Amino acid sequence: MNAIVNERIGERVSALKISWRRASLEAGFEAGFIQDIITGRCPSPGEDTLASLAAVLKCSPSYLTGQSDDLAGDTSAHRAAMSASDPAQRPDALMALRIVDELLAGGHVEAARIVVRRALKSIAVE
């Protein structure tokens, strides 16, 4: 799984034209966090870590782990939920709120602000 996670993180960072450092910081981690994952200095990232990285890398955690080849991990039910106007029916909004909650609980206020700004931009685009 590590090879797939490494490859997919690298793909997303390149596709978004951001640095490993920037992606790490925006996800609420140390500046060298992604580099440590890629080089094997860090053990396999857990679910919460993958969720934070996926939010910044604009993909689903299942994409990062290779469980899905679709960036959003879309199923027809997921697409229907994404188009619903009720926030409780939007897995992306719920994931963003969970990430913000975890970041705030860990004292990462600036990273939480970044996640909120990204979510608001995403909503504005829709």
All heavy atoms as an XYZ file, in Angstrom:
931
protein
N       0.824     -1.193      0.000
C       0.000      0.000      0.000
C       0.867      1.255      0.000
O       0.518      2.238     -0.616
C      -0.938      0.003      1.202
C      -1.814      1.244      1.252
S      -3.135      1.154      2.433
C      -2.499      2.190      3.710
N       2.010      1.227      0.678
C       2.850      2.408      0.740
C       3.246      2.926     -0.635
O       3.263      4.130     -0.867
C       4.113      2.151      1.563
C       3.832      2.195      3.050
O       2.788      2.645      3.481
N       4.780      1.725      3.819
N       3.575      2.016     -1.541
C       3.983      2.426     -2.879
C       2.848      3.156     -3.586
O       3.077      4.169     -4.252
C       4.436      1.219     -3.690
N       1.635      2.652     -3.443
C       0.479      3.298     -4.067
C       0.235      4.660     -3.445
O       0.031      5.653     -4.159
C      -0.783      2.413     -3.956
C      -0.606      1.145     -4.795
C      -2.025      3.175     -4.378
C      -1.688      0.113     -4.594
N       0.261      4.730     -2.118
C       0.049      6.014     -1.430
C       1.113      7.009     -1.877
O       0.788      8.162     -2.218
C       0.062      5.833      0.110
C       0.075      7.173      0.819
C      -1.135      5.007      0.563
N       2.355      6.606     -1.896
C       3.445      7.490     -2.313
C       3.230      7.998     -3.737
O       3.379      9.191     -4.010
C       4.791      6.763     -2.237
C       5.186      6.423     -0.822
O       4.543      6.828      0.134
N       6.246      5.654     -0.690
N       2.902      7.065     -4.624
C       2.691      7.420     -6.030
C       1.528      8.396     -6.185
O       1.644      9.407     -6.870
C       2.418      6.145     -6.840
C       2.159      6.404     -8.308
C       1.829      5.120     -9.054
O       2.373      4.052     -8.700
O       1.009      5.199     -9.984
N       0.423      8.106     -5.522
C      -0.768      8.943     -5.667
C      -0.574     10.322     -5.034
O      -1.040     11.317     -5.575
C      -1.984      8.227     -5.092
C      -2.283      6.909     -5.830
C      -3.503      7.010     -6.654
N      -3.671      5.871     -7.539
C      -4.795      5.179     -7.649
N      -5.833      5.468     -6.898
N      -4.881      4.206     -8.522
N       0.105     10.384     -3.900
C       0.385     11.693     -3.300
C       1.252     12.497     -4.268
O       0.980     13.668     -4.524
C       1.072     11.545     -1.923
C       0.065     11.043     -0.883
C       1.674     12.884     -1.477
C       0.680     10.707      0.471
N       2.271     11.858     -4.804
C       3.146     12.532     -5.775
C       2.388     13.025     -6.997
O       2.610     14.142     -7.473
N       1.482     12.188     -7.507
C       0.667     12.575     -8.668
C      -0.175     13.809     -8.371
O      -0.249     14.734     -9.172
C      -0.279     11.434     -9.063
C       0.359     10.286     -9.764
C      -0.652      9.151     -9.997
O      -1.864      9.325     -9.753
O      -0.198      8.072    -10.420
N      -0.838     13.797     -7.217
C      -1.736     14.900     -6.872
C      -0.972     16.198     -6.628
O      -1.396     17.264     -7.057
C      -2.592     14.546     -5.655
C      -3.570     13.409     -5.882
C      -4.504     13.650     -7.067
N      -5.231     14.893     -6.909
C      -5.605     15.686     -7.924
N      -5.336     15.370     -9.160
N      -6.274     16.794     -7.685
N       0.163     16.102     -5.956
C       0.976     17.297     -5.705
C       1.414     17.890     -7.047
O       1.323     19.099     -7.260
C       2.193     16.961     -4.799
C       3.205     18.086     -4.790
C       1.722     16.661     -3.380
N       1.856     17.032     -7.952
C       2.272     17.505     -9.281
C       1.103     18.092    -10.059
O       1.230     19.151    -10.679
C       2.883     16.355    -10.086
O       4.072     15.924     -9.490
N      -0.030     17.412    -10.022
C      -1.199     17.888    -10.769
C      -1.684     19.252    -10.264
O      -2.127     20.087    -11.051
C      -2.331     16.869    -10.681
N      -1.584     19.460     -8.973
C      -2.028     20.728     -8.388
C      -0.935     21.797     -8.434
O      -1.185     22.946     -8.064
C      -2.481     20.512     -6.935
C      -3.705     19.623     -6.772
C      -3.917     19.269     -5.305
C      -4.942     20.294     -7.343
N       0.251     21.389     -8.861
C       1.399     22.298     -8.976
C       1.702     23.004     -7.658
O       1.857     24.221     -7.602
C       1.190     23.297    -10.109
C       1.067     22.628    -11.448
C       0.850     23.594    -12.561
C       0.720     22.799    -13.841
N       0.322     23.586    -14.961
N       1.749     22.189     -6.602
C       2.129     22.708     -5.289
C       3.314     21.890     -4.779
O       3.583     20.808     -5.291
C       0.964     22.661     -4.277
C       0.455     21.232     -4.076
C      -0.162     23.593     -4.692
C      -0.625     21.094     -3.012
N       4.000     22.410     -3.811
C       5.148     21.693     -3.260
C       4.707     20.715     -2.180
O       3.616     20.845     -1.615
C       6.141     22.690     -2.663
O       5.586     23.312     -1.517
N       5.562     19.755     -1.896
C       5.297     18.827     -0.799
C       5.155     19.602      0.496
O       4.308     19.314      1.320
C       6.438     17.826     -0.650
C       6.552     16.790     -1.718
C       5.681     16.564     -2.748
C       7.589     15.834     -1.868
N       6.118     15.529     -3.523
C       7.298     15.060     -3.006
C       8.745     15.561     -1.163
C       8.112     14.027     -3.440
C       9.556     14.528     -1.592
C       9.240     13.769     -2.719
N       6.007     20.603      0.650
C       5.996     21.435      1.859
C       4.663     22.137      2.031
O       4.053     22.091      3.095
C       7.138     22.453      1.772
C       7.209     23.448      2.895
C       8.367     24.421      2.671
N       8.592     25.548      3.478
C       8.218     25.838      4.692
N       7.500     25.021      5.340
N       8.536     26.940      5.313
N       4.196     22.770      0.968
C       2.924     23.497      1.036
C       1.770     22.554      1.340
O       0.919     22.837      2.188
C       2.669     24.230     -0.280
C       1.367     24.971     -0.291
C       1.189     25.753     -1.555
N      -0.201     26.174     -1.691
C      -0.735     26.583     -2.810
N      -0.014     26.680     -3.902
N      -1.995     26.928     -2.852
N       1.739     21.421      0.661
C       0.662     20.451      0.892
C       0.691     19.948      2.334
O      -0.350     19.819      2.977
C       0.782     19.284     -0.089
N       1.887     19.687      2.844
C       2.023     19.224      4.234
C       1.487     20.264      5.209
O       0.712     19.943      6.113
C       3.491     18.947      4.561
O       3.994     17.888      3.804
N       1.890     21.504      5.024
C       1.464     22.578      5.920
C      -0.039     22.822      5.838
O      -0.702     23.009      6.854
C       2.237     23.863      5.618
C       3.731     23.829      5.960
C       4.423     25.083      5.424
C       3.946     23.672      7.452
N      -0.580     22.817      4.621
C      -2.019     23.050      4.461
C      -2.852     21.922      5.067
O      -3.984     22.143      5.475
C      -2.375     23.244      2.984
C      -1.918     24.588      2.458
C      -2.357     24.865      1.041
O      -3.229     24.145      0.500
O      -1.827     25.827      0.460
N      -2.272     20.736      5.130
C      -2.982     19.607      5.743
C      -2.832     19.619      7.261
O      -3.420     18.797      7.953
C      -2.467     18.286      5.168
N      -2.037     20.562      7.766
C      -1.882     20.702      9.211
C      -0.734     19.912      9.800
O      -0.712     19.640     10.995
N       0.243     19.558      8.966
C       1.376     18.769      9.425
C       2.668     19.576      9.337
O       2.681     20.687      8.820
C       1.500     17.478      8.593
C       0.261     16.637      8.626
C      -0.530     16.490      7.505
C      -0.128     16.002      9.796
C      -1.685     15.720      7.536
C      -1.281     15.229      9.842
C      -2.061     15.097      8.709
N       3.759     18.969      9.818
C       5.087     19.581      9.712
C       5.437     19.756      8.231
O       4.963     19.009      7.375
C       6.127     18.675     10.361
C       5.886     18.403     11.821
C       6.511     19.445     12.719
O       7.543     20.001     12.346
O       5.933     19.689     13.785
N       6.310     20.705      7.942
C       6.671     21.027      6.562
C       7.203     19.830      5.775
O       6.934     19.701      4.581
C       7.687     22.160      6.535
N       7.926     18.926      6.413
C       8.517     17.792      5.710
C       7.704     16.513      5.789
O       8.202     15.436      5.442
N       6.447     16.614      6.198
C       5.643     15.413      6.428
C       5.492     14.550      5.174
O       5.729     13.338      5.206
C       4.271     15.789      6.987
C       3.431     14.604      7.344
C       3.744     13.840      8.459
C       2.345     14.234      6.563
C       2.986     12.727      8.796
C       1.587     13.133      6.892
C       1.902     12.378      8.011
N       5.103     15.150      4.058
C       4.915     14.366      2.832
C       6.250     13.791      2.372
O       6.317     12.639      1.945
C       4.231     15.193      1.729
C       2.764     15.415      2.109
C       4.349     14.510      0.363
C       1.981     16.267      1.145
N       7.303     14.558      2.487
C       8.621     14.044      2.123
C       8.959     12.814      2.965
O       9.492     11.827      2.446
C       9.683     15.116      2.313
C      11.065     14.653      1.917
C      12.095     15.758      2.011
O      11.774     16.908      2.268
N      13.344     15.404      1.794
N       8.628     12.857      4.245
C       8.882     11.705      5.112
C       8.059     10.488      4.689
O       8.545      9.358      4.760
C       8.585     12.050      6.572
C       9.606     13.007      7.165
O      10.675     13.199      6.555
O       9.322     13.570      8.240
N       6.836     10.706      4.238
C       6.011      9.588      3.753
C       6.641      9.008      2.489
O       6.828      7.799      2.368
C       4.556     10.038      3.471
C       3.835     10.381      4.773
C       3.798      8.954      2.705
C       2.459     10.990      4.570
N       6.965      9.878      1.537
C       7.503      9.444      0.243
C       8.825      8.695      0.414
O       9.068      7.694     -0.247
C       7.695     10.655     -0.698
C       6.378     11.392     -0.939
C       8.358     10.248     -2.009
C       5.379     10.716     -1.817
N       9.675      9.177      1.309
C      10.992      8.555      1.487
C      10.972      7.370      2.438
O      11.981      6.722      2.641
C      12.019      9.591      2.000
O      11.571     10.104      3.253
C      12.225     10.696      0.994
N       9.820      7.102      3.065
C       9.696      5.950      3.945
C      10.137      6.208      5.376
O      10.193      5.288      6.182
N      10.448      7.448      5.711
C      10.842      7.772      7.088
C       9.652      7.803      8.027
O       9.797      7.777      9.233
C      11.557      9.121      7.136
C      12.982      9.032      6.633
C      13.645     10.351      6.773
N      13.179     11.153      5.648
C      13.770     12.241      5.203
N      14.830     12.704      5.809
N      13.307     12.883      4.167
N       8.470      7.876      7.459
C       7.236      7.918      8.244
C       6.467      6.624      7.968
O       6.397      6.178      6.822
C       6.410      9.124      7.817
S       4.821      9.263      8.637
N       5.889      6.011      8.992
C       5.096      4.793      8.750
C       3.857      5.128      7.916
O       3.554      6.294      7.678
C       4.713      4.339     10.148
C       4.834      5.544     11.008
C       5.893      6.411     10.387
N       3.153      4.105      7.516
C       1.938      4.302      6.716
C       0.993      5.278      7.416
O       0.714      5.129      8.606
C       1.209      2.983      6.514
O       1.996      2.102      5.779
N       0.494      6.269      6.674
C      -0.420      7.230      7.287
C      -1.753      6.577      7.663
O      -2.243      5.700      6.958
C      -0.622      8.293      6.209
C      -0.071      7.732      4.954
C       0.789      6.571      5.289
N      -2.324      7.003      8.783
C      -3.617      6.497      9.237
C      -4.772      7.153      8.503
O      -4.576      8.028      7.657
N      -5.975      6.742      8.840
C      -7.177      7.247      8.170
C      -7.333      8.756      8.305
O      -7.646      9.436      7.324
C      -8.423      6.557      8.730
C      -8.568      5.117      8.312
C      -9.831      4.484      8.879
O     -10.839      5.198      9.057
O      -9.810      3.281      9.148
N      -7.140      9.281      9.509
C      -7.291     10.722      9.719
C      -6.253     11.499      8.927
O      -6.560     12.544      8.342
C      -7.183     11.072     11.207
C      -8.347     10.538     12.020
O      -9.400     10.216     11.421
O      -8.212     10.438     13.251
N      -5.040     10.991      8.905
C      -3.970     11.634      8.145
C      -4.303     11.635      6.666
O      -4.161     12.652      5.983
C      -2.631     10.913      8.388
O      -2.339     10.966      9.787
C      -1.511     11.541      7.601
N      -4.758     10.493      6.159
C      -5.131     10.400      4.744
C      -6.281     11.340      4.417
O      -6.300     11.954      3.349
C      -5.495      8.965      4.371
C      -4.315      7.999      4.264
C      -4.799      6.573      4.085
C      -3.391      8.396      3.118
N      -7.234     11.476      5.328
C      -8.363     12.386      5.093
C      -7.875     13.822      4.996
O      -8.322     14.588      4.123
C      -9.402     12.246      6.199
N      -6.958     14.217      5.860
C      -6.407     15.574      5.820
C      -5.633     15.814      4.529
O      -5.786     16.855      3.891
C      -5.489     15.817      7.018
O      -6.197     15.759      8.220
N      -4.808     14.839      4.148
C      -4.049     14.966      2.904
C      -4.978     14.998      1.692
O      -4.785     15.797      0.772
C      -3.049     13.815      2.767
C      -1.847     13.856      3.701
C      -1.041     12.563      3.583
C      -0.972     15.054      3.409
N      -5.984     14.145      1.700
C      -6.923     14.078      0.573
C      -7.648     15.410      0.388
O      -7.862     15.852     -0.745
C      -7.922     12.949      0.777
N      -8.016     16.056      1.480
C      -8.702     17.352      1.381
C      -7.818     18.370      0.685
O      -8.272     19.114     -0.187
C      -9.113     17.845      2.766
N      -6.556     18.402      1.040
C      -5.619     19.352      0.437
C      -5.300     18.964     -1.001
O      -5.175     19.823     -1.870
C      -4.313     19.438      1.274
C      -3.240     20.221      0.550
C      -4.604     20.055      2.623
N      -5.201     17.667     -1.260
C      -4.834     17.186     -2.591
C      -6.036     17.018     -3.515
O      -5.907     16.523     -4.627
C      -4.062     15.868     -2.466
C      -2.740     15.978     -1.697
C      -2.092     14.605     -1.537
C      -1.792     16.949     -2.372
N      -7.202     17.427     -3.045
C      -8.442     17.432     -3.832
C      -8.742     16.059     -4.435
O      -8.940     15.900     -5.639
C      -8.391     18.516     -4.906
C      -8.268     19.894     -4.309
C      -8.269     20.967     -5.355
C      -8.122     22.313     -4.665
N      -8.022     23.410     -5.576
N      -8.757     15.080     -3.544
C      -9.104     13.725     -3.946
C      -9.688     13.025     -2.728
O      -9.796     13.612     -1.660
C      -7.880     12.977     -4.475
S      -6.574     12.734     -3.251
N     -10.061     11.793     -2.885
C     -10.617     11.041     -1.765
C      -9.514     10.213     -1.106
O      -8.514      9.862     -1.752
C     -11.720     10.102     -2.253
O     -11.161      9.082     -3.062
N      -9.694      9.893      0.164
C      -8.730      8.990      0.811
C      -8.646      7.638      0.093
O      -7.566      7.056     -0.007
C      -9.285      8.827      2.229
C     -10.070     10.075      2.474
C     -10.669     10.416      1.128
N      -9.772      7.167     -0.437
C      -9.751      5.874     -1.141
C      -8.924      5.955     -2.423
O      -8.324      4.962     -2.839
C     -11.166      5.379     -1.430
O     -11.857      6.267     -2.261
N      -8.864      7.131     -3.041
C      -7.993      7.297     -4.208
C      -6.530      7.186     -3.780
O      -5.736      6.504     -4.424
C      -8.239      8.642     -4.896
C      -7.287      8.875     -6.039
C      -7.507      8.276     -7.270
C      -6.143      9.651     -5.879
C      -6.609      8.450     -8.321
C      -5.249      9.826     -6.909
C      -5.478      9.229     -8.130
O      -4.585      9.390     -9.158
N      -6.187      7.850     -2.674
C      -4.797      7.824     -2.214
C      -4.324      6.422     -1.867
O      -3.160      6.089     -2.090
C      -4.620      8.743     -0.995
C      -4.719     10.237     -1.253
C      -4.549     11.011      0.048
C      -3.711     10.694     -2.292
N      -5.211      5.587     -1.340
C      -4.822      4.228     -0.950
C      -4.929      3.221     -2.091
O      -4.569      2.062     -1.924
C      -5.669      3.722      0.224
O      -7.046      3.710     -0.166
C      -5.465      4.574      1.463
N      -5.449      3.652     -3.235
C      -5.584      2.752     -4.371
C      -6.861      1.941     -4.362
O      -7.055      1.071     -5.204
N      -7.763      2.218     -3.421
C      -9.033      1.501     -3.367
C      -9.981      1.968     -4.459
O     -10.959      1.298     -4.762
C      -9.685      1.674     -2.003
C      -8.882      1.044     -0.892
C      -9.435      1.388      0.483
O     -10.168      2.355      0.649
N      -9.070      0.598      1.465
N      -9.695      3.142     -5.029
C     -10.502      3.694     -6.103
C      -9.580      4.383     -7.089
O      -8.567      4.959     -6.698
C     -11.507      4.712     -5.541
O     -12.130      5.422     -6.588
N      -9.928      4.312     -8.370
C      -9.157      5.036     -9.376
C      -9.811      6.367     -9.720
O      -9.307      7.128    -10.525
C      -9.004      4.188    -10.642
C      -8.015      3.054    -10.431
O      -7.106      3.210     -9.585
O      -8.147      2.023    -11.106
N     -10.948      6.623     -9.104
C     -11.668      7.874     -9.312
C     -11.209      8.868     -8.245
O     -11.246      8.561     -7.050
C     -13.175      7.607     -9.188
C     -14.019      8.797     -9.577
O     -13.462      9.813    -10.015
O     -15.242      8.697     -9.436
N     -10.782     10.046     -8.660
C     -10.272     11.038     -7.706
C     -11.232     11.316     -6.567
O     -10.834     11.466     -5.426
C      -9.970     12.360     -8.411
C      -8.686     12.408     -9.198
C      -8.569     13.737     -9.930
C      -7.494     12.179     -8.315
N     -12.504     11.399     -6.874
C     -13.492     11.715     -5.842
C     -14.015     10.465     -5.159
O     -14.774     10.556     -4.214
C     -14.654     12.508     -6.439
N     -13.624      9.295     -5.642
C     -14.157      8.062     -5.071
C     -15.648      7.963     -5.327
O     -16.388      7.394     -4.552
N     -16.095      8.572     -6.434
C     -17.519      8.685     -6.713
C     -18.199      7.358     -6.975
O     -17.688      6.491     -7.668
C     -17.749      9.553     -7.956
C     -17.856     11.020     -7.628
O     -17.714     11.404     -6.465
O     -18.102     11.775     -8.562
N     -19.360      7.237     -6.397
C     -20.334      6.219     -6.762
C     -21.565      7.010     -7.155
O     -21.635      8.210     -6.929
C     -20.668      5.315     -5.560
O     -21.276      6.126     -4.553
C     -19.430      4.641     -5.006
N     -22.571      6.398     -7.700
C     -23.767      7.165     -8.072
C     -24.415      7.775     -6.831
O     -24.916      8.888     -6.871
C     -24.761      6.287     -8.834
O     -25.106      5.163     -8.058
N     -24.373      7.080     -5.709
C     -24.931      7.623     -4.466
C     -24.126      8.830     -3.999
O     -24.684      9.825     -3.539
C     -24.945      6.552     -3.383
N     -22.816      8.741     -4.136
C     -21.958      9.863     -3.739
C     -22.227     11.074     -4.625
O     -22.331     12.195     -4.140
C     -20.500      9.432     -3.818
C     -19.540     10.477     -3.343
N     -18.354     10.704     -3.957
C     -19.600     11.353     -2.315
C     -17.715     11.669     -3.334
N     -18.453     12.078     -2.346
N     -22.358     10.862     -5.941
C     -22.651     11.982     -6.841
C     -23.977     12.623     -6.485
O     -24.118     13.840     -6.503
C     -22.659     11.496     -8.288
C     -21.279     11.355     -8.876
C     -21.345     11.131    -10.370
N     -21.936      9.850    -10.701
C     -21.258      8.732    -10.821
N     -19.968      8.723    -10.652
N     -21.862      7.604    -11.123
N     -24.984     11.829     -6.137
C     -26.283     12.376     -5.743
C     -26.152     13.189     -4.465
O     -26.729     14.268     -4.336
C     -27.297     11.255     -5.551
N     -25.388     12.693     -3.530
C     -25.183     13.427     -2.275
C     -24.430     14.719     -2.514
O     -24.711     15.733     -1.874
C     -24.431     12.558     -1.274
N     -23.484     14.711     -3.435
C     -22.711     15.912     -3.720
C     -23.599     17.003     -4.295
O     -23.349     18.178     -4.083
C     -21.589     15.601     -4.716
C     -20.526     14.691     -4.167
S     -19.540     15.460     -2.919
C     -18.519     16.485     -3.942
N     -24.635     16.625     -5.044
C     -25.488     17.625     -5.655
C     -26.596     18.098     -4.716
O     -27.274     19.072     -5.000
C     -26.101     17.081     -6.952
O     -26.959     16.009     -6.643
N     -26.773     17.430     -3.612
C     -27.810     17.821     -2.652
C     -27.420     19.122     -1.971
O     -26.261     19.381     -1.706
C     -28.001     16.721     -1.613
N     -28.414     19.956     -1.680
C     -28.107     21.233     -1.056
C     -27.990     21.127      0.459
O     -27.435     22.005      1.098
C     -29.178     22.256     -1.427
O     -30.442     21.810     -0.995
N     -28.514     20.084      1.065
C     -28.453     19.898      2.507
C     -27.036     19.490      2.899
O     -26.533     18.463      2.457
C     -29.446     18.805      2.923
C     -29.436     18.527      4.417
O     -28.819     19.303      5.175
O     -30.059     17.532      4.817
N     -26.333     20.296      3.743
C     -24.959     19.972      4.111
C     -24.820     18.587      4.742
O     -23.781     17.954      4.600
C     -24.576     21.051      5.120
C     -25.520     22.171      4.870
C     -26.774     21.537      4.336
N     -25.833     18.110      5.437
C     -25.755     16.789      6.054
C     -25.705     15.693      5.003
O     -25.299     14.573      5.285
C     -26.944     16.567      6.981
N     -26.105     15.998      3.785
C     -26.087     15.030      2.700
C     -24.840     15.164      1.840
O     -24.731     14.538      0.815
C     -27.340     15.203      1.820
C     -28.629     14.946      2.541
C     -28.712     13.515      3.033
O     -28.378     12.583      2.329
N     -29.156     13.336      4.268
N     -23.889     15.999      2.253
C     -22.682     16.233      1.477
C     -21.476     15.676      2.199
O     -20.962     16.290      3.119
C     -22.508     17.732      1.251
C     -23.651     18.289      0.415
C     -23.344     19.593     -0.107
N     -21.991     19.629     -0.638
C     -21.577     20.566     -1.445
N     -22.378     21.507     -1.813
N     -20.342     20.576     -1.867
N     -20.998     14.509      1.779
C     -19.848     13.916      2.450
C     -18.619     14.821      2.429
O     -17.838     14.818      3.370
C     -19.586     12.632      1.676
C     -20.741     12.431      0.783
C     -21.512     13.704      0.704
N     -18.440     15.617      1.350
C     -17.285     16.505      1.291
C     -17.357     17.577      2.366
O     -16.365     17.896      3.019
C     -17.142     17.133     -0.095
C     -18.380     17.916     -0.529
O     -19.496     17.594     -0.070
O     -18.236     18.833     -1.352
N     -18.541     18.116      2.609
C     -18.716     19.137      3.644
C     -18.514     18.530      5.028
O     -17.869     19.133      5.894
C     -20.097     19.775      3.542
N     -19.041     17.344      5.235
C     -18.867     16.681      6.525
C     -17.396     16.369      6.782
O     -16.904     16.566      7.899
C     -19.697     15.397      6.591
C     -21.216     15.601      6.646
C     -21.932     14.261      6.570
C     -21.609     16.346      7.893
N     -16.695     15.913      5.757
C     -15.284     15.611      5.914
C     -14.513     16.887      6.261
O     -13.659     16.886      7.158
C     -14.695     14.976      4.656
C     -13.232     14.598      4.832
S     -12.517     13.596      3.517
C     -12.588     14.704      2.141
N     -14.825     17.990      5.581
C     -14.153     19.257      5.867
C     -14.406     19.685      7.311
O     -13.492     20.138      8.002
C     -14.610     20.336      4.892
N     -15.640     19.536      7.766
C     -15.955     19.914      9.148
C     -15.215     19.032     10.153
O     -14.729     19.518     11.182
C     -17.462     19.843      9.394
C     -18.277     20.935      8.706
C     -19.765     20.643      8.835
C     -17.938     22.295      9.274
N     -15.112     17.746      9.862
C     -14.378     16.850     10.761
C     -12.902     17.229     10.819
O     -12.279     17.223     11.882
C     -14.535     15.402     10.314
C     -15.893     14.835     10.621
C     -15.973     13.356     10.292
N     -17.317     12.895     10.483
C     -18.073     12.330      9.546
N     -17.589     12.136      8.335
N     -19.303     11.947      9.803
N     -12.350     17.544      9.657
C     -10.944     17.935      9.597
C     -10.724     19.216     10.390
O      -9.773     19.325     11.174
C     -10.482     18.095      8.132
C     -10.447     16.723      7.443
C      -9.118     18.778      8.055
C     -10.285     16.790      5.950
N     -11.616     20.197     10.210
C     -11.499     21.454     10.948
C     -11.585     21.189     12.451
O     -10.792     21.733     13.232
C     -12.577     22.464     10.496
C     -12.655     23.651     11.444
C     -12.303     22.941      9.081
N     -12.520     20.355     12.852
C     -12.671     20.030     14.267
C     -11.389     19.416     14.829
O     -10.923     19.799     15.907
C     -13.856     19.079     14.463
C     -14.128     18.774     15.923
O     -14.221     19.728     16.724
O     -14.235     17.586     16.269
N     -10.808     18.470     14.099
C      -9.574     17.823     14.551
C      -8.417     18.812     14.602
O      -7.615     18.793     15.536
C      -9.222     16.658     13.638
C     -10.153     15.476     13.800
C      -9.852     14.370     12.806
O      -8.721     14.314     12.284
O     -10.757     13.561     12.561
N      -8.324     19.664     13.590
C      -7.250     20.655     13.578
C      -7.374     21.612     14.754
O      -6.385     21.934     15.416
C      -7.248     21.425     12.255
C      -6.805     20.630     11.033
C      -7.073     21.420      9.764
C      -5.336     20.256     11.125
N      -8.591     22.070     15.017
C      -8.797     22.983     16.142
C      -8.495     22.298     17.469
O      -7.880     22.895     18.358
C     -10.217     23.537     16.131
C     -10.522     24.524     15.005
C     -12.001     24.874     14.995
C      -9.675     25.780     15.126
N      -8.903     21.048     17.603
C      -8.640     20.304     18.839
C      -7.138     20.149     19.068
O      -6.677     20.131     20.208
C      -9.309     18.930     18.794
N      -6.380     20.075     17.974
C      -4.931     19.938     18.083
C      -4.201     21.268     18.148
O      -2.975     21.316     18.138
N      -4.973     22.373     18.163
C      -4.349     23.689     18.254
C      -3.839     24.232     16.930
O      -3.099     25.210     16.902
N      -4.240     23.647     15.816
C      -3.782     24.067     14.491
C      -4.796     25.042     13.873
O      -5.456     24.736     12.884
C      -3.580     22.862     13.578
C      -2.640     21.849     14.122
N      -1.286     22.048     14.184
C      -2.862     20.630     14.678
C      -0.705     20.993     14.722
N      -1.637     20.111     15.036
N      -4.888     26.214     14.452
C      -5.908     27.183     14.055
C      -5.705     27.649     12.613
O      -6.660     27.718     11.835
C      -5.917     28.388     15.023
C      -6.887     29.455     14.571
C      -6.240     27.924     16.433
N      -4.479     27.965     12.233
C      -4.233     28.460     10.877
C      -4.567     27.390      9.832
O      -5.161     27.690      8.798
C      -2.790     28.933     10.722
C      -2.530     29.648      9.413
C      -3.437     30.850      9.166
O      -3.804     31.560     10.113
O      -3.797     31.082      7.993
N      -4.204     26.149     10.092
C      -4.533     25.062      9.159
C      -6.049     24.899      9.053
O      -6.577     24.652      7.968
C      -3.883     23.763      9.609
N      -6.758     25.062     10.173
C      -8.224     24.968     10.154
C      -8.805     26.075      9.293
O      -9.750     25.852      8.525
C      -8.782     25.042     11.577
N      -8.245     27.274      9.410
C      -8.710     28.395      8.569
C      -8.531     28.091      7.092
O      -9.396     28.396      6.273
C      -7.947     29.670      8.929
C      -8.390     30.300     10.194
C      -7.716     31.654     10.393
N      -8.074     32.173     11.686
C      -7.217     32.617     12.582
N      -5.932     32.667     12.305
N      -7.633     33.058     13.743
N      -7.411     27.471      6.756
C      -7.138     27.131      5.356
C      -8.174     26.137      4.842
O      -8.699     26.289      3.738
C      -5.705     26.584      5.205
C      -4.703     27.716      5.458
C      -5.497     25.962      3.830
C      -3.270     27.251      5.606
N      -8.489     25.139      5.643
C      -9.491     24.149      5.234
C     -10.846     24.823      5.040
O     -11.549     24.553      4.058
C      -9.588     22.994      6.270
C     -10.758     22.075      5.952
C      -8.294     22.205      6.307
N     -11.203     25.736      5.939
C     -12.480     26.448      5.814
C     -12.491     27.277      4.537
O     -13.473     27.269      3.778
C     -12.745     27.334      7.063
C     -13.909     28.275      6.821
C     -12.997     26.467      8.280
N     -11.406     27.989      4.263
C     -11.346     28.813      3.034
C     -11.500     27.956      1.784
O     -12.207     28.324      0.852
C     -10.028     29.582      2.985
C     -10.002     30.757      3.922
C      -8.751     31.611      3.704
N      -8.411     32.242      4.949
C      -7.266     32.104      5.591
N      -6.306     31.381      5.078
N      -7.061     32.699      6.729
N     -10.817     26.800      1.776
C     -10.915     25.907      0.607
C     -12.347     25.398      0.437
O     -12.860     25.319     -0.670
C      -9.951     24.742      0.733
C      -8.539     25.127      0.502
C      -7.621     23.895      0.635
N      -6.294     24.263      0.247
C      -5.787     24.015     -0.952
N      -6.489     23.387     -1.853
N      -4.553     24.386     -1.243
N     -12.975     25.038      1.538
C     -14.365     24.544      1.463
C     -15.281     25.636      0.954
O     -16.161     25.389      0.120
C     -14.823     24.050      2.838
N     -15.100     26.859      1.436
C     -15.938     27.969      0.970
C     -15.712     28.257     -0.509
O     -16.679     28.530     -1.241
C     -15.667     29.228      1.809
C     -16.156     29.161      3.260
C     -15.667     30.379      4.038
C     -17.664     29.045      3.324
N     -14.465     28.186     -0.960
C     -14.185     28.365     -2.397
C     -14.875     27.279     -3.217
O     -15.446     27.558     -4.267
C     -12.679     28.324     -2.663
C     -11.962     29.586     -2.362
C     -10.488     29.450     -2.739
C      -9.692     30.653     -2.326
N      -8.270     30.494     -2.647
N     -14.811     26.048     -2.738
C     -15.435     24.942     -3.431
C     -16.944     25.143     -3.548
O     -17.538     24.902     -4.602
C     -15.143     23.636     -2.696
O     -15.823     22.570     -3.287
N     -17.554     25.605     -2.482
C     -18.994     25.860     -2.486
C     -19.328     26.991     -3.446
O     -20.301     26.932     -4.198
C     -19.515     26.159     -1.060
C     -19.423     24.885     -0.212
C     -20.934     26.709     -1.097
C     -19.600     25.119      1.277
N     -18.513     28.034     -3.451
C     -18.752     29.177     -4.337
C     -18.679     28.793     -5.814
O     -19.434     29.303     -6.634
C     -17.750     30.293     -4.041
N     -17.802     27.844     -6.147
C     -17.649     27.384     -7.530
C     -18.887     26.627     -7.987
O     -19.297     26.718     -9.127
C     -16.373     26.515     -7.678
C     -16.329     25.823     -9.012
C     -15.147     27.371     -7.472
N     -19.475     25.871     -7.064
C     -20.666     25.073     -7.417
C     -21.800     25.998     -7.727
O     -22.656     25.837     -8.462
C     -21.034     24.144     -6.267
C     -20.004     23.070     -6.053
C     -20.299     22.230     -4.818
O     -21.377     22.369     -4.211
O     -19.445     21.419     -4.460
